[in-house]
Amino acid sequence: MKAGYDVVVVGAGPGGMAAAVVAAEAGASVCLLDSNQSPGGQIWRGFCAETARFLPHGKKYLEWIGRLHASGCKVSPGHQVIDSPASGLLRLESDNACSDVEFKRLILATGARERFLPFPGWTLPGVMGAGGLQALVKAGLDPRGKRVAVAGSGPLLLAVAAGLADLGAQIAGIFEQATLARLAGFGLQTLFTQPGKLVEGAHYRLHTLSARYHLNSWALRAEGRGRVERVVATDGNKEQTLACDWLAYGFHLVPNLELPRLLGCRVDGGYTAVDALQQSSVAGVACVGELTGIGGLDKALIEGEIAGWAAVGRESRARVLERQLRRQQSFAFRLDRAFDLRRELRGLPAAETVICRCEDVTHGAVAGCASWREAKLHTRCGMGACQGRVCGAATEFLYGWGPAEARPPAYPVRTATLAAETDAVDTARS
């Protein structure tokens, strides 16, 4: 089955929604693809019309989801892009089928994922990614009465802690590896340029005042019999131990670059390189949101609008937003600098600490490898179900390895999908 559209948008988070809405409202035929079952991405996960107005950023969700439903855009949930077998063509996998979609212009808004740095005990049950725990709670996991320690780096830690506290969790402590000097400088600049974001951060802190916020501190190890029972943290001089039922853990975010790299988009400094209209180095392919810099909701929406206008040839409308975009890009740059990872974190793993959870590969097994490829050949690191999506960012920081070569399928697929691809190739050759 093959369908064709003027514009295809991959990723139905805020940036993708904005791009699809703008292009569809301008009269283009648009298809919005996402692997999840409903639009919204991580930030709007689980939102609905009845309750959104009571949730953070809920008013913006209601505005954009309303426009999306009224725009005439074709929304295709439950579809994962796995390949681009030809120019202007994407191959998709859904729950029960493999299909193709053709496009004239493509906008990628595939978002970001958490960065995990392995440390002793991080594989214990109860140790979860901060964003992952947030998603589980949104899906119905009850945090009431749970003692939760939060550790790592980035603004997501406070947001997750505040959300858990509001739902009845007891926040045992928050450990942020960034220094007071870095965060103070970041806060001062943000106060004068985007005070609303500082107010948002203060709101989250007010909801977690019962928990101590430890700057310049990080988790050394998690301990427990069969599951996490306590976390040991340090400021580089002294250690302290906190009892906990859950440990929410993560070091800021890294962009999901699988599709941009598969399509040949240039990556610079860890993000997809784009011009003022969000166009990548590949003609007809734009990138928005976290792919171009971790900057949050407002940046994603503005970049989505710019890419949507550019996709339908309305560049003058897109350029009206350039000033707002520069401000959001500046915020993203400052955010990266404020939460830059300290070198001490490279010493967290012990020899027996698992680095690749899919294949049970330890730090001791890969520490002597010179590259990602060598580690794969000798230990199968990164060759499991997640295909390096977890251990890849960790090994880049720990060992300085570059990413593996991009090749299809971009994500793990079913055997039936591989068979369908083989049949398609055989038919094309005959």
C-alpha positions as CSV (number, residue, x, y, z in Angstrom):
1,M,0.0,0.0,0.0
2,K,1.4,3.4,-1.0
3,A,0.0,6.9,-0.3
4,G,1.4,10.3,-1.4
5,Y,1.3,13.8,0.2
6,D,2.7,17.2,-0.4
7,V,4.2,17.2,3.1
8,V,4.9,14.3,5.5
9,V,5.8,15.0,9.1
10,V,7.4,12.4,11.2
11,G,6.8,12.9,15.0
12,A,3.6,14.2,16.5
13,G,5.1,16.1,19.4
14,P,4.6,19.9,19.6
15,G,7.1,20.6,16.8
16,G,5.6,18.1,14.5
17,M,2.0,19.1,15.3
18,A,2.8,22.8,14.6
19,A,4.5,21.9,11.3
20,A,1.6,19.7,10.1
21,V,-1.1,22.2,11.2
22,V,0.5,25.2,9.4
23,A,1.1,23.3,6.2
24,A,-2.4,21.8,6.2
25,E,-4.1,25.1,6.9
26,A,-2.2,26.6,3.9
27,G,-3.9,24.0,1.7
28,A,-1.2,21.3,1.3
29,S,-2.0,17.6,1.7
30,V,-0.3,16.6,4.9
31,C,0.3,13.3,6.7
32,L,1.5,13.3,10.3
33,L,3.1,10.0,11.4
34,D,4.0,8.9,14.9
35,S,4.8,5.6,16.6
36,N,2.5,6.4,19.6
37,Q,-1.2,6.0,19.5
38,S,-2.1,9.7,19.9
39,P,-0.5,13.0,19.2
40,G,1.3,15.0,21.8
41,G,4.8,13.6,22.3
42,Q,6.3,13.2,25.7
43,I,5.4,16.6,27.0
44,W,1.7,16.2,26.2
45,R,1.5,12.5,26.7
46,G,-1.8,11.4,28.1
47,F,-3.4,14.8,27.7
48,C,-7.1,15.0,26.7
49,A,-9.6,17.7,26.1
50,E,-11.4,17.2,29.4
51,T,-8.4,17.6,31.7
52,A,-5.7,19.4,29.7
53,R,-6.6,22.9,31.0
54,F,-5.6,21.8,34.5
55,L,-2.2,20.5,33.4
56,P,1.1,22.4,32.7
57,H,1.1,23.7,29.1
58,G,-2.4,22.4,28.8
59,K,-3.8,25.6,27.1
60,K,-1.2,25.3,24.3
61,Y,-2.1,21.6,23.9
62,L,-5.8,22.5,23.5
63,E,-5.0,25.2,21.0
64,W,-2.8,22.9,18.8
65,I,-4.8,19.7,19.0
66,G,-7.9,21.7,18.1
67,R,-6.2,23.2,15.1
68,L,-4.8,19.8,14.1
69,H,-8.3,18.1,14.1
70,A,-9.7,21.0,12.1
71,S,-6.9,21.3,9.6
72,G,-7.6,18.3,7.4
73,C,-4.3,16.7,8.1
74,K,-4.1,13.0,7.9
75,V,-3.0,11.7,11.3
76,S,-1.5,8.2,11.3
77,P,-0.7,7.0,14.8
78,G,1.1,3.7,15.5
79,H,3.5,4.0,12.5
80,Q,7.2,3.8,12.8
81,V,9.5,5.0,9.9
82,I,12.1,2.2,9.3
83,D,13.6,3.1,6.0
84,S,13.8,5.4,3.0
85,P,14.3,3.0,0.1
86,A,14.2,5.8,-2.5
87,S,14.1,9.6,-2.8
88,G,10.8,11.0,-1.7
89,L,9.7,7.6,-0.1
90,L,9.4,6.4,3.4
91,R,8.8,2.8,4.5
92,L,6.6,2.3,7.6
93,E,5.8,-0.4,10.0
94,S,2.6,-0.5,12.0
95,D,1.2,-3.2,14.3
96,N,0.1,-5.5,11.5
97,A,1.5,-4.2,8.2
98,C,4.3,-2.7,6.3
99,S,3.5,0.3,3.9
100,D,5.0,3.1,2.0
101,V,4.3,6.9,1.9
102,E,5.6,9.3,-0.7
103,F,6.3,13.0,-0.1
104,K,7.4,16.1,-1.8
105,R,8.6,17.7,1.4
106,L,9.6,15.9,4.6
107,I,9.7,17.4,8.1
108,L,11.4,15.4,10.9
109,A,10.3,16.0,14.5
110,T,11.5,12.8,16.2
111,G,12.3,14.4,19.5
112,A,14.8,13.3,22.1
113,R,15.4,10.6,24.6
114,E,17.1,10.5,28.0
115,R,20.8,10.0,28.4
116,F,21.8,7.4,30.9
117,L,25.3,7.0,32.4
118,P,25.8,3.5,33.8
119,F,26.8,3.3,37.5
120,P,26.9,0.4,40.0
121,G,23.3,-0.7,40.7
122,W,21.6,1.1,37.8
123,T,20.1,-2.1,36.5
124,L,18.3,-2.8,39.8
125,P,14.4,-2.9,39.6
126,G,13.1,0.5,40.8
127,V,15.9,2.5,39.0
128,M,14.2,4.2,36.1
129,G,14.7,7.1,33.8
130,A,13.2,10.3,35.1
131,G,11.2,10.8,31.9
132,G,10.4,7.1,31.8
133,L,9.0,7.2,35.3
134,Q,7.0,10.3,34.3
135,A,5.5,8.4,31.3
136,L,4.7,5.4,33.5
137,V,2.9,7.7,36.0
138,K,0.9,9.3,33.2
139,A,-0.1,5.9,32.0
140,G,-1.4,5.0,35.5
141,L,1.4,4.0,37.8
142,D,0.5,5.1,41.3
143,P,3.3,7.0,43.1
144,R,1.4,7.7,46.3
145,G,3.6,7.0,49.4
146,K,6.7,6.0,47.3
147,R,10.0,7.4,48.5
148,V,11.7,8.7,45.3
149,A,15.3,9.9,44.9
150,V,16.0,12.0,41.8
151,A,19.5,12.2,40.4
152,G,21.3,13.2,37.2
153,S,21.2,16.5,35.4
154,G,18.8,18.9,33.5
155,P,15.6,20.7,34.1
156,L,13.6,17.5,33.6
157,L,14.6,16.4,37.1
158,L,12.7,19.2,38.8
159,A,9.7,18.8,36.6
160,V,9.5,15.1,37.3
161,A,10.0,15.6,41.0
162,A,7.3,18.2,41.2
163,G,4.8,16.0,39.3
164,L,5.5,13.1,41.5
165,A,5.2,15.2,44.7
166,D,1.8,16.5,43.5
167,L,0.6,13.0,43.1
168,G,1.6,11.9,46.6
169,A,5.2,10.7,46.3
170,Q,7.7,11.6,48.9
171,I,10.8,13.1,47.3
172,A,13.7,11.9,49.3
173,G,16.3,14.2,47.6
174,I,17.3,15.7,44.3
175,F,20.9,15.5,43.1
176,E,22.0,17.8,40.3
177,Q,25.5,17.4,39.0
178,A,25.7,20.9,37.7
179,T,27.5,23.5,39.8
180,L,25.9,26.5,41.5
181,A,28.0,28.9,39.4
182,R,26.7,27.4,36.1
183,L,23.1,27.4,37.2
184,A,23.3,30.9,38.7
185,G,24.7,32.2,35.4
186,F,22.1,30.4,33.4
187,G,19.3,31.7,35.7
188,L,20.5,35.3,35.5
189,Q,20.6,35.2,31.7
190,T,17.2,33.6,31.6
191,L,15.7,36.1,34.0
192,F,16.5,38.9,31.5
193,T,15.7,37.1,28.3
194,Q,12.9,34.6,29.1
195,P,11.6,35.2,32.6
196,G,8.6,32.9,32.0
197,K,10.9,29.9,31.9
198,L,12.5,30.9,35.2
199,V,9.1,31.2,36.7
200,E,8.2,27.7,35.5
201,G,11.4,26.4,37.1
202,A,10.6,28.2,40.4
203,H,7.1,26.7,40.3
204,Y,8.5,23.2,40.1
205,R,10.9,23.9,43.0
206,L,8.1,25.3,45.1
207,H,6.3,21.9,44.7
208,T,9.4,20.1,46.0
209,L,10.4,22.3,48.9
210,S,10.2,19.4,51.3
211,A,13.1,17.7,49.5
212,R,16.7,19.0,49.7
213,Y,18.0,20.1,46.3
214,H,21.7,19.1,46.2
215,L,23.8,20.9,43.6
216,N,27.2,19.8,42.5
217,S,26.2,16.2,43.5
218,W,25.6,12.9,41.8
219,A,24.6,9.3,42.4
220,L,27.5,7.0,43.0
221,R,25.6,3.7,43.3
222,A,22.2,2.1,44.0
223,E,22.0,-0.6,46.5
224,G,19.4,-3.2,47.5
225,R,18.5,-6.9,47.6
226,G,16.6,-7.7,44.5
227,R,15.5,-4.0,44.0
228,V,16.7,-0.6,44.8
229,E,16.4,0.3,48.5
230,R,18.9,3.2,48.8
231,V,21.1,5.4,46.8
232,V,24.6,6.6,47.7
233,A,25.4,10.1,46.4
234,T,28.4,12.4,46.7
235,D,29.5,16.0,46.1
236,G,33.0,14.8,45.3
237,N,34.1,15.0,49.0
238,K,31.4,13.4,51.2
239,E,29.0,10.6,50.6
240,Q,25.5,10.3,51.9
241,T,22.9,7.5,51.7
242,L,19.2,8.0,51.2
243,A,16.6,5.3,51.5
244,C,14.2,5.1,48.5
245,D,11.7,2.9,46.7
246,W,12.4,4.4,43.3
247,L,15.4,6.2,41.8
248,A,14.5,8.5,38.9
249,Y,17.7,9.0,36.9
250,G,18.9,10.7,33.8
251,F,21.4,13.2,32.4
252,H,19.5,15.7,30.2
253,L,18.4,14.6,26.7
254,V,20.0,13.6,23.4
255,P,18.2,13.9,20.1
256,N,16.8,11.0,18.2
257,L,19.1,11.2,15.1
258,E,18.4,7.8,13.6
259,L,16.2,9.1,10.7
260,P,18.2,12.3,9.9
261,R,21.4,10.3,9.8
262,L,19.7,7.6,7.7
263,L,18.6,10.2,5.2
264,G,22.1,11.8,5.1
265,C,21.4,15.0,7.0
266,R,24.6,16.7,8.3
267,V,25.0,16.5,12.1
268,D,27.0,19.2,13.8
269,G,27.8,19.3,17.5
270,G,25.4,16.5,18.2
271,Y,22.4,18.1,16.5
272,T,21.1,18.2,12.9
273,A,22.4,21.3,11.1
274,V,19.7,23.4,9.6
275,D,19.3,26.9,8.0
276,A,17.1,29.7,9.1
277,L,14.1,27.9,7.5
278,Q,14.8,24.6,9.3
279,Q,16.1,23.0,6.1
280,S,18.7,20.3,6.6
281,S,21.6,19.6,4.2
282,V,19.3,17.2,2.3
283,A,17.1,19.0,-0.2
284,G,13.4,18.9,0.8
285,V,14.1,17.6,4.4
286,A,13.6,19.9,7.4
287,C,14.3,19.2,11.0
288,V,12.6,20.8,14.0
289,G,12.5,20.6,17.8
290,E,15.0,18.6,19.8
291,L,16.8,17.4,16.7
292,T,18.3,20.9,16.3
293,G,18.9,21.6,20.0
294,I,17.3,20.7,23.3
295,G,15.1,23.8,24.0
296,G,11.7,22.7,25.1
297,L,8.1,23.4,24.1
298,D,8.3,27.0,22.8
299,K,11.4,26.3,20.6
300,A,9.7,23.2,19.1
301,L,6.5,25.1,18.3
302,I,8.3,28.0,16.6
303,E,10.5,25.7,14.6
304,G,7.6,23.6,13.5
305,E,5.7,26.7,12.3
306,I,8.7,27.9,10.4
307,A,9.2,24.5,8.7
308,G,5.5,24.2,7.9
309,W,5.4,27.6,6.2
310,A,8.6,26.9,4.3
311,A,7.3,23.5,3.1
312,V,4.4,25.2,1.4
313,G,6.5,28.0,-0.2
314,R,5.4,30.7,2.3
315,E,8.9,31.8,3.3
316,S,7.9,35.3,4.1
317,R,5.5,34.1,6.8
318,A,8.3,31.8,8.2
319,R,10.8,34.7,8.4
320,V,8.4,36.7,10.6
321,L,9.3,34.2,13.4
322,E,13.1,34.5,13.0
323,R,13.5,36.8,16.0
324,Q,11.5,34.5,18.3
325,L,13.5,31.6,17.0
326,R,16.9,33.2,17.7
327,R,15.8,33.8,21.3
328,Q,14.8,30.2,21.7
329,Q,18.0,28.9,20.1
330,S,20.0,31.1,22.5
331,F,18.1,29.5,25.4
332,A,18.9,26.0,24.1
333,F,22.6,26.8,23.8
334,R,22.7,28.2,27.4
335,L,20.8,25.1,28.6
336,D,23.4,22.8,27.1
337,R,26.2,24.8,28.7
338,A,24.6,25.0,32.1
339,F,24.1,21.2,32.3
340,D,27.3,20.1,30.6
341,L,28.5,16.8,32.1
342,R,31.4,16.9,34.5
343,R,34.4,14.7,33.9
344,E,34.0,12.9,37.2
345,L,31.0,11.1,35.8
346,R,33.3,9.1,33.5
347,G,34.6,7.3,36.6
348,L,31.2,6.0,37.7
349,P,31.2,2.5,36.2
350,A,33.0,-0.3,37.9
351,A,34.5,-3.1,35.8
352,E,31.5,-5.3,36.4
353,T,28.9,-2.5,35.7
354,V,26.7,-3.3,32.8
355,I,27.1,-0.8,29.9
356,C,24.9,-2.5,27.3
357,R,21.8,-3.9,29.0
358,C,20.4,-5.7,26.0
359,E,23.6,-7.8,25.6
360,D,24.9,-7.7,29.3
361,V,28.2,-6.2,28.2
362,T,30.2,-4.8,31.1
363,H,32.5,-1.7,31.4
364,G,35.5,-4.0,31.8
365,A,34.7,-5.8,28.5
366,V,34.5,-2.6,26.4
367,A,36.8,-0.2,28.1
368,G,39.8,-1.3,26.0
369,C,38.0,-0.9,22.7
370,A,38.9,1.9,20.4
371,S,35.6,2.4,18.7
372,W,31.9,1.5,18.6
373,R,32.6,-0.9,15.7
374,E,35.3,-2.7,17.6
375,A,33.1,-3.0,20.7
376,K,30.3,-4.5,18.5
377,L,32.7,-7.0,16.9
378,H,34.2,-8.2,20.1
379,T,31.4,-7.9,22.6
380,R,28.1,-7.3,20.8
381,C,27.7,-4.0,22.6
382,G,24.8,-2.1,21.0
383,M,23.5,-5.1,19.0
384,G,20.5,-5.8,21.1
385,A,16.9,-4.8,20.9
386,C,17.5,-1.1,21.4
387,Q,20.3,-1.0,18.8
388,G,22.5,1.3,20.9
389,R,19.8,3.9,21.7
390,V,20.6,3.6,25.4
391,C,24.3,2.6,25.5
392,G,25.3,4.7,22.4
393,A,25.1,8.1,24.2
394,A,26.7,6.6,27.3
395,T,29.7,5.2,25.4
396,E,30.1,8.4,23.4
397,F,30.6,10.3,26.7
398,L,32.5,7.5,28.6
399,Y,34.9,6.5,25.8
400,G,34.7,9.2,23.2
401,W,33.3,6.9,20.5
402,G,31.5,8.3,17.5
403,P,28.1,6.9,16.5
404,A,27.7,3.8,14.4
405,E,27.0,4.0,10.7
406,A,23.4,4.6,9.9
407,R,21.7,1.9,7.9
408,P,18.2,0.5,7.5
409,P,16.1,-0.5,9.3
410,A,16.4,2.5,11.5
411,Y,14.6,0.7,14.3
412,P,14.2,-3.0,15.2
413,V,11.4,-4.5,13.1
414,R,9.4,-7.7,12.8
415,T,10.6,-10.6,10.6
416,A,7.4,-10.2,8.6
417,T,8.4,-6.6,7.8
418,L,11.9,-7.7,6.6
419,A,10.2,-10.4,4.4
420,A,7.9,-7.7,2.9
421,E,10.9,-5.5,2.1
422,T,12.6,-8.5,0.4
423,D,9.5,-9.2,-1.6
424,A,9.3,-5.5,-2.7
425,V,13.0,-5.5,-3.8
426,D,12.5,-8.8,-5.8
427,T,9.4,-7.4,-7.5
428,A,11.2,-4.2,-8.4
429,R,14.0,-6.2,-10.0
430,S,11.8,-8.6,-12.0
